[in-house]
């Protein structure tokens, strides 16, 4: 059971293995300092305001890193629309940080991806150098420069002008696995944005190995110690905290005075949520507590907080790695809570997949196969069906295009 808890919390070997596969292609050196870019990214955001684009010097530094990184790049989104991105620093002064009680306000970093007007511009940093260092150290990956990870090529243009008609774009919230940054789901976010969604990826501060904050500050994983001491108790607390985080973000995107200038484009009646590991396990609880979230996807996460007997009536999809998350598999919570989802639902597994298959990390290496491509296709199909009302045959049963996917119900 302990291995299931660890896997669900985002600390499983699958994530580490994916990172190691990725980093075998990275040169052992990166002759650049990315401090200018890091400082611009971390310090540019102000409370409830949009972070500004990075400076020209930092862009030049990033280009050098990217040249060193070689094949370190996310795949291009397949949708027809250009993608823009901005970062928000949001502060909930109504509650203390759950992991550091001496911090009297809960801080969050949020990345938004969205359909953008055509035009050039610098693409966004994948993460800051400090965040990359923390990720590599936390995953015990050595011999790889943090600049190579922070300089991974993305496709969203920083600060690009949002495009679309007022009140027409669905919104999808993404929540990463425990210890993982919001950037770990960037490829999925860019894909959805290219198809006409606004996407909000949340860094649940003190739950990832490290998060850069405005003013040159850096938040480490204060929650990691609690997770090690009592996995189930930690999971319960973390899921309830993440629901509060998501609801707070929705308040600031959908309220009367939104934190983002493009918020007028969002259709407030069409909100979905998807998450990996702990983030996926947080989706159904968030749906139960916040009626604004109409549909949800759990990617390989254990249900630390059981669904109530009366069930979850809104559309929901379970998408997990084979064996562990098949019916009767190691994670018994999927069988238990599947019976309590009473609306439209699907349970699918990825044969040969592991815990990291639903993140960016396998996408960054040619050795990875098609796992995250499959994730992008099925999550997009789920959102199209349940937020847009579109017919999606991909969700009806086995597909010749993706024979790795098994349908259980």
Secondary structure, 3 states (H helix, E strand, C coil): CHHHHHHHCCCCHHHHHHHHHHHCCCCCCCCCCCHHHHHHHHHCCCECEECCCCCHHHHHHHHHHHHHHCCCECCCCCCCCCEEEEEEEEEECCCCCCCCCCCCCEEEEEEEEEEECCCCCCECCCCCHHHHHHHHHHCCCCCCCHHHHHCCECCCEECCCECCCCCCEEEEEEECCCECCHHHHHHHHHHHHHCCCEEEEEEECCCECEEEEHHHEEEECCCHHHHHHCHHHHHHHHHHHHHHHHHHHHHHHHCCCCCCHHHHHEEEEEEEEEEECHHHHHHHHHHHHCCCEEEEEEECCCCCCCCCCCCECCEEEEEEECCCCCCCCCCHHHHHHHCCECCCEEEEEECCCCHHHHCCHHHHCCCCCCHHHHHHHHHHHHHHHHHHCCCCHHHCCCCCCCCCEEECC
